Structure formats: C-alpha cells, structure tokens
Amino acid sequence: MFTTITNFVAEWEKEAELTVQVLNGLTDESLQRRIDADRRTLGALAWHLVTSIDFMTSLGLDFEGVDEGAKAPESAGGIAEAYRHISRALLEAVKTQWTDDNLLETRALAREEWRNGDLLRFSLIHQAHHRGQMTVLMRQAGLRPPEIYGPTYETWVEKGKTPLD
C-alpha cells in the first residue's frame, strides 16, 4: 500500500515508463495478434491498459480519462500516445487533488473495503500483469519485447552469454 503521494509518484513514473516501452514496441500489424480466437488481441490488451486507468475517477479523482467502451486508435502509436496522456493526467490528479491522508481513506469495491493507497498499488500490479501478457504476444508476433525487470533472451545473446533455459 502507498502511504505517501511521493512514493506513489516515484513508483508510477517508473512503471509507466516500462508500459510505454512495451507499447512503443508494438507495430500496427501486431495489434491483431491473439493467442487464440477467444482471447484479447495484443491491441485490445494495449487499449485496456489505457482505459483501465479511468477507473481511478471512481475514487474521486478528477481527470480526463478514456472510457472503457471508447474505440481504440487504429495505430500502435495512437494507443501509446493515449496511454502517455492518461498516465500523466492520473499522476497530476493524484499530486494535486490528494494528500497523504487521502491514501488511508477506504471505499467499498467488489464487496470489499479498499484503502485508496491499496487501489493505487493494485493499478500498478494490473499494468504489470498485462505487460507480461503482451510480451508473450509480442514474441509470437515476431517483435522483440523490451527489457522490463531484467535482460531479455536477445540481450543475453548479444552480450555473448548463454541465456538460461
């Protein structure tokens, strides 16, 4: 749980940059990639990362979001730009509309009590979860995923090291 706005801002900035790196690695053609017919496409996962941030408006934050039902841009670059915009908007809203005390406030969500600081943490975990899904689809689409929390297979090879199995 976040107990200070400063800690949240620092963590959000790092994690949002990782998300931007993944989104920047997409191509327009890759947006249609899916693991099977019943699952989201890579583009739908990317757009979900954008629209899911709008959920934070239900916590009393006021910023320009993107509704879950909004139509996604047709280009990978458009999705990445929408993410950068809404990510900055959320960050600015938290910094200017909340104090550290607001992070301790609770609200009912899905029949559970959540502190705002926990919901902010959940939003970061949610992004990491979908970034992981996206990197698998990126590999299947022939794209090179960026280094997120460590070197990729390709990075090890480029450094002349034997990648782990």
Secondary structure, 3 states (H helix, E strand, C coil): CCCCHHHHHHHHHHHHHHHHHHHHCCCCHHHHCECCCCCCEHHHHHHHHHHHHHHHHHHCCCCCCCCCCCCCCCCHHHHHHHHHHHHHHHHHHHHHHCCHHHHHCEEEECCEEEEHHHHHHHHHHHHHHHHHHHHHHHHHCCCCCCCCCCCCHHHHHHCCCCCCC
